[in-house]
Amino acid sequence: MSYALGAEAAAQERTWVSRCRMGDENALGCLIARHRNRLIRTATNLLRDRHEAEDVAQEAFLKAFREIAKLRDDRAFSGYLYRICVRLCMDRLRLKRAELVEFDSAQPHCGGHVENRVVIEKLLGQLPAELRTTLVLREMEQLSYEEVAEVMQVPIGTVRSRLHTARERFRKLWIEAVGE
Amino acid sequence: MNRVFGCKKFGRLSSEQADRTLSDSEDRFLSKHRAVCPSCRKAEVTTTCALNMLRMATLEPEVEPMFEDRVLRRLKVQQVRESLNYWSPALIGASIACAVVFVTLRIASAPVQTQRANLPSGEARRENYSRTAPKLELDHAPVLR
């Protein structure tokens, strides 16, 4: 899932952004309606909390609209908004303490979908914010290396090495959680 | 479990094969290494399994129906707050200046209150109080030499 827009959608967005600069409330509404699902989805997968995700998405919109006058390129709004959202999520993740969870290896973890989600949330909770964000953006949001690098504002090489480390750590945590 | 030469490279390429098309030589290396290293084979299977579970745990967004309205309301509140923050030093300064001007005008316009006794039409009076005559104590006068 890419956050880049098609040509027609991008042109429409440029119009909305320039109308937003003039204080058009309808254009603001259109921009919110276009981007809200993607922002909330990414924030939900990063934070694993729907309420917090909605709060972060709202904050991202507020921050982006406040700075919209300073935006040099109207085409950049989509990426700019997404970057703000991811950065806000990372700030929140850093504030949260890594949850150290002990798993009962004797208990089988072959259970249902909900149980799997709980295990995954606990495992993700043990990864540092940078690794967790890289992993989620690549594996869940299916962004390309270039897109992850742009969103996180790091070189592609860093994304590659972080992703490798994140996968390796996640695998080890997974083995600890479910047993051999 | 015994590890063989190239396990690190295998781990890196195994991770990257999900993100890009590997070259023929890289592909051959993976196949060869997979055949001889059970440890890496197992690690690859576990990674695939763990990542599949991760992808399956993707949450779909649940957008509240009034989301746009809430954002717009917060935006308006934020704009009012920002404009207040911007203008508050000027407003405080202006109100202090107004207060000073008001107090000055009030003092200037107030009638001068003079004591009745000092008024020109007032009656001049002399206080009468008993005075005792000074006593000369010549006996105690110092003797000049």
Interface residues (C-beta under 8 A of the other chain):
Chain A: E25 L28 G29 I32 A33 R36 N37 I40 R41 T44 N45 R48 R50 A53 E54 A57 Q58 F61 L62 F65 R66 H113 N116 R117 V119 I120 E121 L135 R138 E139 M140 Y145 R160 L163 H164 R167 E168 F170 R171 W174 I175
Chain B: G11 R12 S15 E16 D19 A43 T46 T47 C49 A50 L51 M53 L54 R55 M56 A57 T58 L59 E60 P61 E62 V63 E64 F67 E68 R70 V71 L72 R74 L75 Q78 E82
